[in-house]
């Protein structure tokens, strides 16, 4: 299983959302330039919740998670 297959799986989606939430907390607690971590964390939470894989076009697969997983078998 490649890393992109994992990221498109339900476990990968939850991992991205949890990591994103941790980055948001870290950025908010520490402030300063670490607010950028909060912004990055928000992107992780958003793409996990929307079931989107932003790296999929690099390997020629669709960005939407359901279509990404379906393309794996082709």
C-alpha positions in Angstrom: 0.0 0.0 0.0 1.4 3.4 -1.0 1.2 6.4 1.3 -1.4 8.0 -1.0 -3.6 4.8 -0.7 -3.4 5.2 3.0 -4.2 8.9 2.9 -7.3 8.2 0.8 -8.5 5.5 3.2 -10.8 6.3 6.1 -7.9 5.7 8.6 -5.8 8.2 6.6 -8.6 10.7 6.6 -8.9 10.5 10.4 -5.1 10.7 10.7 -5.1 13.9 8.7 -7.9 15.4 10.7 -6.4 14.6 14.0 -2.9 15.8 13.0 -4.6 19.0 11.7 -6.4 19.5 15.0 -3.1 19.1 16.8 -1.4 21.7 14.6 -4.3 24.1 15.2 -4.0 23.7 18.9 -0.2 24.1 18.8 -0.4 27.2 16.6 -3.1 28.8 18.8 -1.4 28.0 22.1 2.0 29.3 21.0 0.9 32.2 18.9 3.3 34.4 17.0 4.4 33.0 13.6 3.2 29.6 14.7 -0.3 30.8 13.6 0.9 29.4 10.3 0.7 26.0 11.8 -2.9 26.6 12.7 -3.6 27.6 9.1 -1.9 24.4 7.8 -3.8 22.4 10.4 -7.1 23.9 9.1 -6.2 22.7 5.6 -5.5 19.2 6.9 -8.8 19.1 8.7 -10.7 20.5 5.7 -9.3 18.1 3.1 -9.8 15.1 5.5 -13.4 16.1 6.2 -14.1 16.7 2.5 -12.4 13.4 1.5 -9.9 15.1 -0.9 -6.3 14.0 -1.6 -4.4 17.0 -2.8 -1.4 14.9 -3.9 -3.4 12.6 -6.1 -2.8 14.6 -9.4 0.9 13.9 -9.0 0.2 10.2 -9.6 -2.5 10.8 -12.1 -5.5 9.9 -9.9 -8.6 12.0 -9.2 -8.5 14.3 -6.1 -11.9 13.1 -4.7 -11.4 10.3 -2.3 -14.1 8.0 -3.6 -12.9 8.3 -7.2 -9.3 7.9 -6.0 -10.1 4.6 -4.3 -12.0 3.4 -7.3 -9.1 4.3 -9.7 -6.8 2.1 -7.6 -8.2 -1.1 -9.1 -7.8 0.1 -12.7 
